[in-house]
Amino acid sequence: MIDQGTARAGDGPLTDIELRELLAQARAQDDQRLVRLVTSYLMLRRVTADVVAGIEAREGGASVARNPLLLRARQLSSRSSPSEAP
């Protein structure tokens, strides 16, 4: 678990563009471990977004907004940068 007290500005989730660039770089350098890490992160982020969306659909968006863990999961699974979010 990451200590949130040591988080710096810019330590937020990577955008889709940044992930595509990192994945392309890892493939160009034939860094299979980094390719696996990035694809695993993408899968985890996608699953997390689906779970949060399922909870929102079943229990309503207010239930996610009231739960700090679900709210943080939604932020971390976002595919756009915070400045691009609605």
N, CA, C and O atoms as CSV, one atom per row, in Angstrom:
chain,resi,resn,atom,element,x,y,z
A,1,MET,N,N,0.841,-1.176,0.000
A,1,MET,CA,C,0.000,0.000,0.000
A,1,MET,C,C,0.886,1.238,0.000
A,1,MET,O,O,1.901,1.279,0.694
A,2,ILE,N,N,0.510,2.229,-0.763
A,2,ILE,CA,C,1.284,3.449,-0.871
A,2,ILE,C,C,0.861,4.413,0.217
A,2,ILE,O,O,-0.331,4.621,0.439
A,3,ASP,N,N,1.833,5.001,0.895
A,3,ASP,CA,C,1.570,6.000,1.915
A,3,ASP,C,C,1.120,7.274,1.220
A,3,ASP,O,O,1.911,7.913,0.526
A,4,GLN,N,N,-0.133,7.647,1.396
A,4,GLN,CA,C,-0.668,8.823,0.719
A,4,GLN,C,C,0.023,10.102,1.161
A,4,GLN,O,O,-0.015,11.100,0.441
A,5,GLY,N,N,0.663,10.093,2.345
A,5,GLY,CA,C,1.381,11.260,2.823
A,5,GLY,C,C,2.626,11.549,2.005
A,5,GLY,O,O,3.115,12.679,2.007
A,6,THR,N,N,3.147,10.551,1.307
A,6,THR,CA,C,4.356,10.753,0.503
A,6,THR,C,C,4.036,10.989,-0.963
A,6,THR,O,O,4.948,11.190,-1.766
A,7,ALA,N,N,2.756,10.968,-1.330
A,7,ALA,CA,C,2.370,11.193,-2.721
A,7,ALA,C,C,2.685,12.633,-3.116
A,7,ALA,O,O,2.482,13.567,-2.341
A,8,ARG,N,N,3.181,12.787,-4.332
A,8,ARG,CA,C,3.512,14.106,-4.856
A,8,ARG,C,C,2.533,14.465,-5.958
A,8,ARG,O,O,1.828,13.606,-6.489
A,9,ALA,N,N,2.500,15.738,-6.293
A,9,ALA,CA,C,1.689,16.172,-7.430
A,9,ALA,C,C,2.197,15.436,-8.665
A,9,ALA,O,O,3.407,15.313,-8.856
A,10,GLY,N,N,1.312,14.958,-9.482
A,10,GLY,CA,C,1.712,14.210,-10.667
A,10,GLY,C,C,1.832,12.720,-10.427
A,10,GLY,O,O,2.165,11.971,-11.346
A,11,ASP,N,N,1.567,12.275,-9.205
A,11,ASP,CA,C,1.628,10.848,-8.881
A,11,ASP,C,C,0.295,10.153,-9.135
A,11,ASP,O,O,0.124,8.993,-8.760
A,12,GLY,N,N,-0.634,10.833,-9.756
A,12,GLY,CA,C,-1.946,10.255,-9.999
A,12,GLY,C,C,-1.903,9.183,-11.067
A,12,GLY,O,O,-0.834,8.862,-11.586
A,13,PRO,N,N,-3.066,8.624,-11.399
A,13,PRO,CA,C,-3.104,7.567,-12.412
A,13,PRO,C,C,-2.662,8.088,-13.774
A,13,PRO,O,O,-2.878,9.250,-14.116
A,14,LEU,N,N,-2.046,7.209,-14.533
A,14,LEU,CA,C,-1.615,7.555,-15.881
A,14,LEU,C,C,-2.823,7.636,-16.807
A,14,LEU,O,O,-3.795,6.895,-16.653
A,15,THR,N,N,-2.743,8.540,-17.762
A,15,THR,CA,C,-3.818,8.647,-18.747
A,15,THR,C,C,-3.654,7.530,-19.777
A,15,THR,O,O,-2.616,6.870,-19.828
A,16,ASP,N,N,-4.673,7.326,-20.586
A,16,ASP,CA,C,-4.588,6.338,-21.666
A,16,ASP,C,C,-3.438,6.660,-22.611
A,16,ASP,O,O,-2.733,5.759,-23.066
A,17,ILE,N,N,-3.251,7.925,-22.903
A,17,ILE,CA,C,-2.174,8.328,-23.809
A,17,ILE,C,C,-0.822,7.958,-23.212
A,17,ILE,O,O,0.035,7.404,-23.900
A,18,GLU,N,N,-0.635,8.265,-21.931
A,18,GLU,CA,C,0.631,7.931,-21.269
A,18,GLU,C,C,0.860,6.421,-21.243
A,18,GLU,O,O,1.984,5.959,-21.441
A,19,LEU,N,N,-0.195,5.659,-21.000
A,19,LEU,CA,C,-0.060,4.203,-20.969
A,19,LEU,C,C,0.282,3.645,-22.344
A,19,LEU,O,O,1.106,2.738,-22.460
A,20,ARG,N,N,-0.347,4.183,-23.383
A,20,ARG,CA,C,-0.025,3.728,-24.745
A,20,ARG,C,C,1.426,4.038,-25.084
A,20,ARG,O,O,2.115,3.219,-25.691
A,21,GLU,N,N,1.890,5.228,-24.688
A,21,GLU,CA,C,3.287,5.600,-24.931
A,21,GLU,C,C,4.238,4.680,-24.173
A,21,GLU,O,O,5.243,4.230,-24.724
A,22,LEU,N,N,3.923,4.400,-22.914
A,22,LEU,CA,C,4.768,3.519,-22.106
A,22,LEU,C,C,4.789,2.106,-22.673
A,22,LEU,O,O,5.841,1.469,-22.722
A,23,LEU,N,N,3.635,1.619,-23.099
A,23,LEU,CA,C,3.553,0.282,-23.679
A,23,LEU,C,C,4.340,0.211,-24.990
A,23,LEU,O,O,5.042,-0.769,-25.240
A,24,ALA,N,N,4.226,1.239,-25.821
A,24,ALA,CA,C,4.985,1.266,-27.080
A,24,ALA,C,C,6.484,1.297,-26.801
A,24,ALA,O,O,7.262,0.625,-27.478
A,25,GLN,N,N,6.878,2.066,-25.817
A,25,GLN,CA,C,8.294,2.143,-25.448
A,25,GLN,C,C,8.789,0.791,-24.939
A,25,GLN,O,O,9.874,0.344,-25.313
A,26,ALA,N,N,8.002,0.143,-24.092
A,26,ALA,CA,C,8.393,-1.159,-23.552
A,26,ALA,C,C,8.512,-2.194,-24.669
A,26,ALA,O,O,9.431,-3.013,-24.663
A,27,ARG,N,N,7.590,-2.159,-25.622
A,27,ARG,CA,C,7.657,-3.101,-26.748
A,27,ARG,C,C,8.854,-2.808,-27.634
A,27,ARG,O,O,9.521,-3.729,-28.106
A,28,ALA,N,N,9.134,-1.516,-27.865
A,28,ALA,CA,C,10.274,-1.141,-28.702
A,28,ALA,C,C,11.586,-1.586,-28.063
A,28,ALA,O,O,12.531,-1.935,-28.770
A,29,GLN,N,N,11.653,-1.576,-26.749
A,29,GLN,CA,C,12.860,-1.985,-26.032
A,29,GLN,C,C,12.838,-3.470,-25.678
A,29,GLN,O,O,13.745,-3.975,-25.016
A,30,ASP,N,N,11.792,-4.161,-26.127
A,30,ASP,CA,C,11.614,-5.585,-25.845
A,30,ASP,C,C,11.693,-5.876,-24.345
A,30,ASP,O,O,12.313,-6.846,-23.909
A,31,ASP,N,N,11.037,-4.994,-23.567
A,31,ASP,CA,C,10.987,-5.145,-22.107
A,31,ASP,C,C,9.684,-5.871,-21.748
A,31,ASP,O,O,8.668,-5.241,-21.453
A,32,GLN,N,N,9.737,-7.201,-21.780
A,32,GLN,CA,C,8.534,-8.001,-21.563
A,32,GLN,C,C,7.936,-7.830,-20.171
A,32,GLN,O,O,6.718,-7.902,-20.003
A,33,ARG,N,N,8.777,-7.606,-19.189
A,33,ARG,CA,C,8.256,-7.399,-17.831
A,33,ARG,C,C,7.435,-6.115,-17.754
A,33,ARG,O,O,6.378,-6.091,-17.124
A,34,LEU,N,N,7.914,-5.053,-18.391
A,34,LEU,CA,C,7.167,-3.799,-18.387
A,34,LEU,C,C,5.892,-3.934,-19.219
A,34,LEU,O,O,4.854,-3.386,-18.849
A,35,VAL,N,N,5.958,-4.647,-20.327
A,35,VAL,CA,C,4.750,-4.899,-21.130
A,35,VAL,C,C,3.711,-5.613,-20.275
A,35,VAL,O,O,2.541,-5.231,-20.263
A,36,ARG,N,N,4.141,-6.649,-19.560
A,36,ARG,CA,C,3.215,-7.389,-18.688
A,36,ARG,C,C,2.665,-6.511,-17.577
A,36,ARG,O,O,1.485,-6.608,-17.240
A,37,LEU,N,N,3.502,-5.656,-17.001
A,37,LEU,CA,C,3.063,-4.771,-15.925
A,37,LEU,C,C,2.010,-3.788,-16.428
A,37,LEU,O,O,0.978,-3.602,-15.785
A,38,VAL,N,N,2.263,-3.166,-17.561
A,38,VAL,CA,C,1.318,-2.192,-18.105
A,38,VAL,C,C,0.010,-2.866,-18.482
A,38,VAL,O,O,-1.061,-2.347,-18.170
A,39,THR,N,N,0.078,-4.013,-19.146
A,39,THR,CA,C,-1.170,-4.695,-19.522
A,39,THR,C,C,-1.930,-5.187,-18.288
A,39,THR,O,O,-3.161,-5.177,-18.279
A,40,SER,N,N,-1.218,-5.613,-17.260
A,40,SER,CA,C,-1.885,-6.013,-16.012
A,40,SER,C,C,-2.571,-4.822,-15.359
A,40,SER,O,O,-3.692,-4.940,-14.863
A,41,TYR,N,N,-1.895,-3.672,-15.359
A,41,TYR,CA,C,-2.479,-2.457,-14.801
A,41,TYR,C,C,-3.741,-2.065,-15.568
A,41,TYR,O,O,-4.755,-1.704,-14.971
A,42,LEU,N,N,-3.666,-2.141,-16.889
A,42,LEU,CA,C,-4.837,-1.809,-17.698
A,42,LEU,C,C,-6.013,-2.727,-17.392
A,42,LEU,O,O,-7.155,-2.278,-17.291
A,43,MET,N,N,-5.723,-4.015,-17.246
A,43,MET,CA,C,-6.786,-4.968,-16.934
A,43,MET,C,C,-7.389,-4.669,-15.561
A,43,MET,O,O,-8.610,-4.667,-15.407
A,44,LEU,N,N,-6.548,-4.419,-14.574
A,44,LEU,CA,C,-7.033,-4.108,-13.227
A,44,LEU,C,C,-7.862,-2.831,-13.234
A,44,LEU,O,O,-8.907,-2.761,-12.587
A,45,ARG,N,N,-7.402,-1.836,-13.956
A,45,ARG,CA,C,-8.142,-0.573,-14.021
A,45,ARG,C,C,-9.497,-0.772,-14.696
A,45,ARG,O,O,-10.501,-0.209,-14.259
A,46,ARG,N,N,-9.523,-1.572,-15.760
A,46,ARG,CA,C,-10.778,-1.844,-16.466
A,46,ARG,C,C,-11.765,-2.598,-15.578
A,46,ARG,O,O,-12.950,-2.270,-15.539
A,47,VAL,N,N,-11.268,-3.612,-14.864
A,47,VAL,CA,C,-12.130,-4.391,-13.966
A,47,VAL,C,C,-12.658,-3.505,-12.845
A,47,VAL,O,O,-13.836,-3.572,-12.496
A,48,THR,N,N,-11.784,-2.674,-12.281
A,48,THR,CA,C,-12.203,-1.770,-11.211
A,48,THR,C,C,-13.292,-0.817,-11.696
A,48,THR,O,O,-14.284,-0.596,-11.000
A,49,ALA,N,N,-13.108,-0.257,-12.880
A,49,ALA,CA,C,-14.115,0.650,-13.443
A,49,ALA,C,C,-15.444,-0.081,-13.651
A,49,ALA,O,O,-16.508,0.482,-13.396
A,50,ASP,N,N,-15.385,-1.326,-14.111
A,50,ASP,CA,C,-16.606,-2.112,-14.316
A,50,ASP,C,C,-17.311,-2.405,-12.997
A,50,ASP,O,O,-18.539,-2.344,-12.920
A,51,VAL,N,N,-16.546,-2.719,-11.967
A,51,VAL,CA,C,-17.140,-2.998,-10.651
A,51,VAL,C,C,-17.819,-1.748,-10.096
A,51,VAL,O,O,-18.949,-1.813,-9.612
A,52,VAL,N,N,-17.131,-0.618,-10.167
A,52,VAL,CA,C,-17.710,0.631,-9.667
A,52,VAL,C,C,-18.965,0.979,-10.465
A,52,VAL,O,O,-19.965,1.397,-9.881
A,53,ALA,N,N,-18.931,0.813,-11.794
A,53,ALA,CA,C,-20.106,1.090,-12.620
A,53,ALA,C,C,-21.255,0.154,-12.265
A,53,ALA,O,O,-22.414,0.570,-12.252
A,54,GLY,N,N,-20.942,-1.106,-11.976
A,54,GLY,CA,C,-21.980,-2.055,-11.564
A,54,GLY,C,C,-22.620,-1.658,-10.248
A,54,GLY,O,O,-23.837,-1.755,-10.090
A,55,ILE,N,N,-21.815,-1.217,-9.312
A,55,ILE,CA,C,-22.360,-0.764,-8.022
A,55,ILE,C,C,-23.220,0.476,-8.226
A,55,ILE,O,O,-24.290,0.597,-7.630
A,56,GLU,N,N,-22.753,1.400,-9.072
A,56,GLU,CA,C,-23.547,2.602,-9.360
A,56,GLU,C,C,-24.884,2.238,-9.990
A,56,GLU,O,O,-25.915,2.813,-9.639
A,57,ALA,N,N,-24.874,1.292,-10.914
A,57,ALA,CA,C,-26.112,0.889,-11.587
A,57,ALA,C,C,-27.064,0.190,-10.622
A,57,ALA,O,O,-28.276,0.401,-10.675
A,58,ARG,N,N,-26.515,-0.636,-9.746
A,58,ARG,CA,C,-27.347,-1.401,-8.821
A,58,ARG,C,C,-27.836,-0.562,-7.647
A,58,ARG,O,O,-29.006,-0.638,-7.273
A,59,GLU,N,N,-26.947,0.236,-7.068
A,59,GLU,CA,C,-27.286,0.948,-5.834
A,59,GLU,C,C,-27.396,2.457,-6.004
A,59,GLU,O,O,-27.796,3.157,-5.074
A,60,GLY,N,N,-27.050,2.957,-7.167
A,60,GLY,CA,C,-27.116,4.390,-7.419
A,60,GLY,C,C,-25.777,5.072,-7.215
A,60,GLY,O,O,-24.936,4.621,-6.437
A,61,GLY,N,N,-25.605,6.153,-7.922
A,61,GLY,CA,C,-24.358,6.894,-7.857
A,61,GLY,C,C,-24.074,7.472,-6.490
A,61,GLY,O,O,-22.913,7.651,-6.122
A,62,ALA,N,N,-25.113,7.766,-5.734
A,62,ALA,CA,C,-24.919,8.342,-4.403
A,62,ALA,C,C,-24.201,7.371,-3.477
A,62,ALA,O,O,-23.462,7.795,-2.588
A,63,SER,N,N,-24.413,6.072,-3.675
A,63,SER,CA,C,-23.744,5.091,-2.821
A,63,SER,C,C,-22.236,5.109,-3.057
A,63,SER,O,O,-21.460,4.893,-2.125
A,64,VAL,N,N,-21.823,5.363,-4.277
A,64,VAL,CA,C,-20.395,5.466,-4.578
A,64,VAL,C,C,-19.848,6.774,-4.012
A,64,VAL,O,O,-18.759,6.800,-3.439
A,65,ALA,N,N,-20.604,7.854,-4.173
A,65,ALA,CA,C,-20.162,9.158,-3.686
A,65,ALA,C,C,-20.012,9.173,-2.163
A,65,ALA,O,O,-19.178,9.912,-1.640
A,66,ARG,N,N,-20.793,8.379,-1.452
A,66,ARG,CA,C,-20.720,8.326,0.014
A,66,ARG,C,C,-19.600,7.435,0.516
A,66,ARG,O,O,-19.212,7.530,1.681
A,67,ASN,N,N,-19.078,6.580,-0.332
A,67,ASN,CA,C,-18.067,5.624,0.104
A,67,ASN,C,C,-16.685,6.069,-0.388
A,67,ASN,O,O,-16.417,6.026,-1.589
A,68,PRO,N,N,-15.809,6.495,0.521
A,68,PRO,CA,C,-14.498,7.001,0.107
A,68,PRO,C,C,-13.678,5.980,-0.693
A,68,PRO,O,O,-12.962,6.362,-1.618
A,69,LEU,N,N,-13.771,4.700,-0.355
A,69,LEU,CA,C,-13.012,3.687,-1.090
A,69,LEU,C,C,-13.508,3.539,-2.528
A,69,LEU,O,O,-12.708,3.437,-3.458
A,70,LEU,N,N,-14.816,3.529,-2.704
A,70,LEU,CA,C,-15.365,3.417,-4.059
A,70,LEU,C,C,-15.098,4.685,-4.863
A,70,LEU,O,O,-14.831,4.622,-6.064
A,71,LEU,N,N,-15.171,5.823,-4.203
A,71,LEU,CA,C,-14.891,7.083,-4.877
A,71,LEU,C,C,-13.436,7.124,-5.341
A,71,LEU,O,O,-13.151,7.550,-6.460
A,72,ARG,N,N,-12.521,6.682,-4.488
A,72,ARG,CA,C,-11.097,6.638,-4.853
A,72,ARG,C,C,-10.861,5.618,-5.975
A,72,ARG,O,O,-10.073,5.868,-6.887
A,73,ALA,N,N,-11.546,4.470,-5.904
A,73,ALA,CA,C,-11.411,3.463,-6.963
A,73,ALA,C,C,-11.879,4.030,-8.297
A,73,ALA,O,O,-11.269,3.769,-9.334
A,74,ARG,N,N,-12.960,4.806,-8.272
A,74,ARG,CA,C,-13.442,5.415,-9.516
A,74,ARG,C,C,-12.426,6.411,-10.058
A,74,ARG,O,O,-12.195,6.466,-11.266
A,75,GLN,N,N,-11.814,7.201,-9.171
A,75,GLN,CA,C,-10.796,8.164,-9.611
A,75,GLN,C,C,-9.587,7.450,-10.197
A,75,GLN,O,O,-9.075,7.854,-11.241
A,76,LEU,N,N,-9.129,6.400,-9.541
A,76,LEU,CA,C,-7.936,5.692,-9.996
A,76,LEU,C,C,-8.171,4.913,-11.285
A,76,LEU,O,O,-7.241,4.684,-12.058
A,77,SER,N,N,-9.421,4.507,-11.514
A,77,SER,CA,C,-9.701,3.728,-12.716
A,77,SER,C,C,-10.098,4.615,-13.897
A,77,SER,O,O,-10.399,4.121,-14.983
A,78,SER,N,N,-10.094,5.908,-13.672
A,78,SER,CA,C,-10.415,6.839,-14.738
A,78,SER,C,C,-9.400,6.735,-15.866
A,78,SER,O,O,-8.205,6.583,-15.614
A,79,ARG,N,N,-9.859,6.816,-17.086
A,79,ARG,CA,C,-8.961,6.679,-18.225
A,79,ARG,C,C,-8.442,8.020,-18.720
A,79,ARG,O,O,-7.590,8.057,-19.607
A,80,SER,N,N,-8.932,9.113,-18.171
A,80,SER,CA,C,-8.443,10.417,-18.607
A,80,SER,C,C,-7.727,11.094,-17.447
A,80,SER,O,O,-7.857,10.678,-16.296
A,81,SER,N,N,-6.989,12.113,-17.754
A,81,SER,CA,C,-6.285,12.822,-16.696
A,81,SER,C,C,-7.297,13.647,-15.914
A,81,SER,O,O,-8.372,13.940,-16.439
A,82,PRO,N,N,-6.991,14.036,-14.667
A,82,PRO,CA,C,-7.922,14.813,-13.865
A,82,PRO,C,C,-8.372,16.099,-14.566
A,82,PRO,O,O,-9.515,16.520,-14.384
A,83,SER,N,N,-7.512,16.726,-15.354
A,83,SER,CA,C,-7.909,17.952,-16.045
A,83,SER,C,C,-8.875,17.668,-17.195
A,83,SER,O,O,-9.557,18.576,-17.669
A,84,GLU,N,N,-8.936,16.407,-17.647
A,84,GLU,CA,C,-9.853,16.056,-18.749
A,84,GLU,C,C,-11.171,15.525,-18.229
A,84,GLU,O,O,-12.122,15.371,-18.996
A,85,ALA,N,N,-11.244,15.242,-16.936
A,85,ALA,CA,C,-12.457,14.656,-16.368
A,85,ALA,C,C,-13.569,15.695,-16.353
A,85,ALA,O,O,-13.303,16.888,-16.206
A,86,PRO,N,N,-14.841,15.241,-16.507
A,86,PRO,CA,C,-15.955,16.185,-16.511
A,86,PRO,C,C,-16.163,16.820,-15.168
A,86,PRO,O,O,-17.066,17.641,-15.007
